[in-house]
């Protein structure tokens, strides 16, 4: 359980920092939103609002913890959430690049499931 709490804290730390940096260049009428759900072990960073009269919404990062591993479901960051997690000491065996098809994951250095 301590491992999971550590992973939750690391994910929230990284996403909070990314959102803080992104907020330094605000887009009028578009909000950057962080959602942390420790009970369900799901973490989301997205934007929502209006731009040029059109509704905009987009997920920047969606991560969940499942089976004691970190599943990166969506990641549109430049550096990559997996690299950030590795830098903070998460072993690659505990990171799943879930945005990749299952048959492709076996060719990465990360966990398959």
mmCIF file of the C-alpha atoms, coordinates in Angstrom:
data_MODEL
# 
_entry.id   MODEL 
# 
loop_
_atom_site.group_PDB 
_atom_site.id 
_atom_site.type_symbol 
_atom_site.label_atom_id 
_atom_site.label_alt_id 
_atom_site.label_comp_id 
_atom_site.label_asym_id 
_atom_site.label_entity_id 
_atom_site.label_seq_id 
_atom_site.pdbx_PDB_ins_code 
_atom_site.Cartn_x 
_atom_site.Cartn_y 
_atom_site.Cartn_z 
_atom_site.occupancy 
_atom_site.B_iso_or_equiv 
_atom_site.pdbx_formal_charge 
_atom_site.auth_seq_id 
_atom_site.auth_comp_id 
_atom_site.auth_asym_id 
_atom_site.auth_atom_id 
_atom_site.pdbx_PDB_model_num 
ATOM 1   C CA . UNK A 1 1   ? 0.000   0.000  0.000   1.00 0.00 ? 1   UNK A CA 1 
ATOM 2   C CA . UNK A 1 2   ? 2.927   2.335  0.700   1.00 0.00 ? 2   UNK A CA 1 
ATOM 3   C CA . UNK A 1 3   ? 4.102   1.866  -2.891  1.00 0.00 ? 3   UNK A CA 1 
ATOM 4   C CA . UNK A 1 4   ? 0.680   2.914  -4.227  1.00 0.00 ? 4   UNK A CA 1 
ATOM 5   C CA . UNK A 1 5   ? 0.549   5.998  -1.994  1.00 0.00 ? 5   UNK A CA 1 
ATOM 6   C CA . UNK A 1 6   ? 4.034   6.930  -3.202  1.00 0.00 ? 6   UNK A CA 1 
ATOM 7   C CA . UNK A 1 7   ? 2.942   6.513  -6.836  1.00 0.00 ? 7   UNK A CA 1 
ATOM 8   C CA . UNK A 1 8   ? -0.166  8.616  -6.220  1.00 0.00 ? 8   UNK A CA 1 
ATOM 9   C CA . UNK A 1 9   ? 1.941   11.397 -4.709  1.00 0.00 ? 9   UNK A CA 1 
ATOM 10  C CA . UNK A 1 10  ? 4.483   11.296 -7.551  1.00 0.00 ? 10  UNK A CA 1 
ATOM 11  C CA . UNK A 1 11  ? 1.762   11.486 -10.219 1.00 0.00 ? 11  UNK A CA 1 
ATOM 12  C CA . UNK A 1 12  ? 0.081   14.425 -8.477  1.00 0.00 ? 12  UNK A CA 1 
ATOM 13  C CA . UNK A 1 13  ? 3.440   16.182 -8.064  1.00 0.00 ? 13  UNK A CA 1 
ATOM 14  C CA . UNK A 1 14  ? 4.288   15.856 -11.760 1.00 0.00 ? 14  UNK A CA 1 
ATOM 15  C CA . UNK A 1 15  ? 0.841   16.885 -13.005 1.00 0.00 ? 15  UNK A CA 1 
ATOM 16  C CA . UNK A 1 16  ? 0.700   19.857 -10.650 1.00 0.00 ? 16  UNK A CA 1 
ATOM 17  C CA . UNK A 1 17  ? 4.041   21.102 -11.931 1.00 0.00 ? 17  UNK A CA 1 
ATOM 18  C CA . UNK A 1 18  ? 3.044   20.636 -15.578 1.00 0.00 ? 18  UNK A CA 1 
ATOM 19  C CA . UNK A 1 19  ? -0.220  22.505 -15.000 1.00 0.00 ? 19  UNK A CA 1 
ATOM 20  C CA . UNK A 1 20  ? 1.606   25.294 -13.172 1.00 0.00 ? 20  UNK A CA 1 
ATOM 21  C CA . UNK A 1 21  ? 3.991   25.774 -16.095 1.00 0.00 ? 21  UNK A CA 1 
ATOM 22  C CA . UNK A 1 22  ? 1.171   25.617 -18.655 1.00 0.00 ? 22  UNK A CA 1 
ATOM 23  C CA . UNK A 1 23  ? -0.885  28.172 -16.704 1.00 0.00 ? 23  UNK A CA 1 
ATOM 24  C CA . UNK A 1 24  ? 1.895   30.744 -17.194 1.00 0.00 ? 24  UNK A CA 1 
ATOM 25  C CA . UNK A 1 25  ? 0.678   31.091 -20.790 1.00 0.00 ? 25  UNK A CA 1 
ATOM 26  C CA . UNK A 1 26  ? -3.091  31.203 -20.326 1.00 0.00 ? 26  UNK A CA 1 
ATOM 27  C CA . UNK A 1 27  ? -5.547  30.912 -23.190 1.00 0.00 ? 27  UNK A CA 1 
ATOM 28  C CA . UNK A 1 28  ? -8.534  33.225 -22.684 1.00 0.00 ? 28  UNK A CA 1 
ATOM 29  C CA . UNK A 1 29  ? -11.769 31.342 -21.923 1.00 0.00 ? 29  UNK A CA 1 
ATOM 30  C CA . UNK A 1 30  ? -9.963  27.982 -21.707 1.00 0.00 ? 30  UNK A CA 1 
ATOM 31  C CA . UNK A 1 31  ? -9.394  26.448 -18.286 1.00 0.00 ? 31  UNK A CA 1 
ATOM 32  C CA . UNK A 1 32  ? -6.627  24.023 -17.346 1.00 0.00 ? 32  UNK A CA 1 
ATOM 33  C CA . UNK A 1 33  ? -8.110  21.449 -14.983 1.00 0.00 ? 33  UNK A CA 1 
ATOM 34  C CA . UNK A 1 34  ? -6.500  18.870 -12.697 1.00 0.00 ? 34  UNK A CA 1 
ATOM 35  C CA . UNK A 1 35  ? -8.604  16.052 -11.283 1.00 0.00 ? 35  UNK A CA 1 
ATOM 36  C CA . UNK A 1 36  ? -7.139  13.699 -8.692  1.00 0.00 ? 36  UNK A CA 1 
ATOM 37  C CA . UNK A 1 37  ? -9.181  10.712 -7.505  1.00 0.00 ? 37  UNK A CA 1 
ATOM 38  C CA . UNK A 1 38  ? -7.117  8.779  -4.963  1.00 0.00 ? 38  UNK A CA 1 
ATOM 39  C CA . UNK A 1 39  ? -9.984  6.440  -4.102  1.00 0.00 ? 39  UNK A CA 1 
ATOM 40  C CA . UNK A 1 40  ? -10.237 5.196  -7.704  1.00 0.00 ? 40  UNK A CA 1 
ATOM 41  C CA . UNK A 1 41  ? -6.536  5.856  -8.412  1.00 0.00 ? 41  UNK A CA 1 
ATOM 42  C CA . UNK A 1 42  ? -7.177  8.041  -11.472 1.00 0.00 ? 42  UNK A CA 1 
ATOM 43  C CA . UNK A 1 43  ? -5.425  11.302 -12.388 1.00 0.00 ? 43  UNK A CA 1 
ATOM 44  C CA . UNK A 1 44  ? -6.360  13.678 -15.169 1.00 0.00 ? 44  UNK A CA 1 
ATOM 45  C CA . UNK A 1 45  ? -5.071  16.940 -16.613 1.00 0.00 ? 45  UNK A CA 1 
ATOM 46  C CA . UNK A 1 46  ? -7.240  18.485 -19.299 1.00 0.00 ? 46  UNK A CA 1 
ATOM 47  C CA . UNK A 1 47  ? -8.439  21.757 -20.759 1.00 0.00 ? 47  UNK A CA 1 
ATOM 48  C CA . UNK A 1 48  ? -11.960 22.896 -21.476 1.00 0.00 ? 48  UNK A CA 1 
ATOM 49  C CA . UNK A 1 49  ? -13.556 26.113 -22.683 1.00 0.00 ? 49  UNK A CA 1 
ATOM 50  C CA . UNK A 1 50  ? -14.163 28.188 -25.787 1.00 0.00 ? 50  UNK A CA 1 
ATOM 51  C CA . UNK A 1 51  ? -11.799 29.389 -28.509 1.00 0.00 ? 51  UNK A CA 1 
ATOM 52  C CA . UNK A 1 52  ? -12.848 31.382 -31.561 1.00 0.00 ? 52  UNK A CA 1 
ATOM 53  C CA . UNK A 1 53  ? -16.495 30.597 -30.873 1.00 0.00 ? 53  UNK A CA 1 
ATOM 54  C CA . UNK A 1 54  ? -15.956 26.828 -30.737 1.00 0.00 ? 54  UNK A CA 1 
ATOM 55  C CA . UNK A 1 55  ? -15.994 24.465 -27.798 1.00 0.00 ? 55  UNK A CA 1 
ATOM 56  C CA . UNK A 1 56  ? -12.563 23.060 -27.001 1.00 0.00 ? 56  UNK A CA 1 
ATOM 57  C CA . UNK A 1 57  ? -11.740 20.198 -24.715 1.00 0.00 ? 57  UNK A CA 1 
ATOM 58  C CA . UNK A 1 58  ? -8.775  17.948 -24.620 1.00 0.00 ? 58  UNK A CA 1 
ATOM 59  C CA . UNK A 1 59  ? -6.981  15.522 -22.364 1.00 0.00 ? 59  UNK A CA 1 
ATOM 60  C CA . UNK A 1 60  ? -3.315  16.295 -21.866 1.00 0.00 ? 60  UNK A CA 1 
ATOM 61  C CA . UNK A 1 61  ? -2.605  13.419 -19.458 1.00 0.00 ? 61  UNK A CA 1 
ATOM 62  C CA . UNK A 1 62  ? -4.699  10.584 -18.061 1.00 0.00 ? 62  UNK A CA 1 
ATOM 63  C CA . UNK A 1 63  ? -3.030  8.135  -15.675 1.00 0.00 ? 63  UNK A CA 1 
ATOM 64  C CA . UNK A 1 64  ? -4.469  5.414  -13.502 1.00 0.00 ? 64  UNK A CA 1 
ATOM 65  C CA . UNK A 1 65  ? -3.007  2.909  -11.111 1.00 0.00 ? 65  UNK A CA 1 
ATOM 66  C CA . UNK A 1 66  ? -4.143  -0.653 -11.675 1.00 0.00 ? 66  UNK A CA 1 
ATOM 67  C CA . UNK A 1 67  ? -2.701  -3.937 -10.417 1.00 0.00 ? 67  UNK A CA 1 
ATOM 68  C CA . UNK A 1 68  ? 0.073   -2.018 -8.600  1.00 0.00 ? 68  UNK A CA 1 
ATOM 69  C CA . UNK A 1 69  ? 1.282   -0.509 -11.890 1.00 0.00 ? 69  UNK A CA 1 
ATOM 70  C CA . UNK A 1 70  ? 1.002   2.970  -13.362 1.00 0.00 ? 70  UNK A CA 1 
ATOM 71  C CA . UNK A 1 71  ? -1.022  2.917  -16.584 1.00 0.00 ? 71  UNK A CA 1 
ATOM 72  C CA . UNK A 1 72  ? -0.384  5.939  -18.787 1.00 0.00 ? 72  UNK A CA 1 
ATOM 73  C CA . UNK A 1 73  ? -3.605  6.032  -20.801 1.00 0.00 ? 73  UNK A CA 1 
ATOM 74  C CA . UNK A 1 74  ? -3.064  9.400  -22.513 1.00 0.00 ? 74  UNK A CA 1 
ATOM 75  C CA . UNK A 1 75  ? 0.050   11.564 -22.667 1.00 0.00 ? 75  UNK A CA 1 
ATOM 76  C CA . UNK A 1 76  ? 0.508   14.647 -24.824 1.00 0.00 ? 76  UNK A CA 1 
ATOM 77  C CA . UNK A 1 77  ? 3.476   16.057 -22.905 1.00 0.00 ? 77  UNK A CA 1 
ATOM 78  C CA . UNK A 1 78  ? 6.737   16.761 -24.666 1.00 0.00 ? 78  UNK A CA 1 
ATOM 79  C CA . UNK A 1 79  ? 8.980   15.027 -22.131 1.00 0.00 ? 79  UNK A CA 1 
ATOM 80  C CA . UNK A 1 80  ? 6.644   12.094 -21.542 1.00 0.00 ? 80  UNK A CA 1 
ATOM 81  C CA . UNK A 1 81  ? 5.130   11.019 -18.247 1.00 0.00 ? 81  UNK A CA 1 
ATOM 82  C CA . UNK A 1 82  ? 7.035   7.728  -18.334 1.00 0.00 ? 82  UNK A CA 1 
ATOM 83  C CA . UNK A 1 83  ? 10.344  9.623  -18.417 1.00 0.00 ? 83  UNK A CA 1 
ATOM 84  C CA . UNK A 1 84  ? 9.225   11.857 -15.553 1.00 0.00 ? 84  UNK A CA 1 
ATOM 85  C CA . UNK A 1 85  ? 8.247   8.819  -13.476 1.00 0.00 ? 85  UNK A CA 1 
ATOM 86  C CA . UNK A 1 86  ? 11.554  7.078  -14.230 1.00 0.00 ? 86  UNK A CA 1 
ATOM 87  C CA . UNK A 1 87  ? 13.443  10.209 -13.173 1.00 0.00 ? 87  UNK A CA 1 
ATOM 88  C CA . UNK A 1 88  ? 11.627  10.082 -9.824  1.00 0.00 ? 88  UNK A CA 1 
ATOM 89  C CA . UNK A 1 89  ? 12.587  6.447  -9.242  1.00 0.00 ? 89  UNK A CA 1 
ATOM 90  C CA . UNK A 1 90  ? 9.609   4.442  -10.514 1.00 0.00 ? 90  UNK A CA 1 
ATOM 91  C CA . UNK A 1 91  ? 10.935  1.205  -12.039 1.00 0.00 ? 91  UNK A CA 1 
ATOM 92  C CA . UNK A 1 92  ? 10.099  0.700  -15.717 1.00 0.00 ? 92  UNK A CA 1 
ATOM 93  C CA . UNK A 1 93  ? 8.489   -2.632 -14.791 1.00 0.00 ? 93  UNK A CA 1 
ATOM 94  C CA . UNK A 1 94  ? 5.786   -0.652 -12.956 1.00 0.00 ? 94  UNK A CA 1 
ATOM 95  C CA . UNK A 1 95  ? 4.938   1.634  -15.893 1.00 0.00 ? 95  UNK A CA 1 
ATOM 96  C CA . UNK A 1 96  ? 2.519   0.554  -18.639 1.00 0.00 ? 96  UNK A CA 1 
ATOM 97  C CA . UNK A 1 97  ? 2.307   2.598  -21.820 1.00 0.00 ? 97  UNK A CA 1 
ATOM 98  C CA . UNK A 1 98  ? -1.413  1.877  -22.079 1.00 0.00 ? 98  UNK A CA 1 
ATOM 99  C CA . UNK A 1 99  ? -1.853  4.276  -24.995 1.00 0.00 ? 99  UNK A CA 1 
ATOM 100 C CA . UNK A 1 100 ? 0.122   1.750  -27.053 1.00 0.00 ? 100 UNK A CA 1 
ATOM 101 C CA . UNK A 1 101 ? -1.694  -1.311 -28.425 1.00 0.00 ? 101 UNK A CA 1 
ATOM 102 C CA . UNK A 1 102 ? -1.023  -4.418 -26.276 1.00 0.00 ? 102 UNK A CA 1 
ATOM 103 C CA . UNK A 1 103 ? 0.852   -6.141 -29.100 1.00 0.00 ? 103 UNK A CA 1 
ATOM 104 C CA . UNK A 1 104 ? 3.252   -3.172 -29.377 1.00 0.00 ? 104 UNK A CA 1 
ATOM 105 C CA . UNK A 1 105 ? 3.996   -2.873 -25.647 1.00 0.00 ? 105 UNK A CA 1 
ATOM 106 C CA . UNK A 1 106 ? 6.227   -5.960 -25.699 1.00 0.00 ? 106 UNK A CA 1 
ATOM 107 C CA . UNK A 1 107 ? 8.675   -4.021 -27.871 1.00 0.00 ? 107 UNK A CA 1 
ATOM 108 C CA . UNK A 1 108 ? 9.107   -1.264 -25.272 1.00 0.00 ? 108 UNK A CA 1 
ATOM 109 C CA . UNK A 1 109 ? 11.291  -1.290 -22.167 1.00 0.00 ? 109 UNK A CA 1 
ATOM 110 C CA . UNK A 1 110 ? 8.185   -0.911 -20.020 1.00 0.00 ? 110 UNK A CA 1 
ATOM 111 C CA . UNK A 1 111 ? 5.652   -3.327 -18.510 1.00 0.00 ? 111 UNK A CA 1 
ATOM 112 C CA . UNK A 1 112 ? 3.330   -5.140 -20.908 1.00 0.00 ? 112 UNK A CA 1 
ATOM 113 C CA . UNK A 1 113 ? 0.346   -5.335 -18.490 1.00 0.00 ? 113 UNK A CA 1 
# 
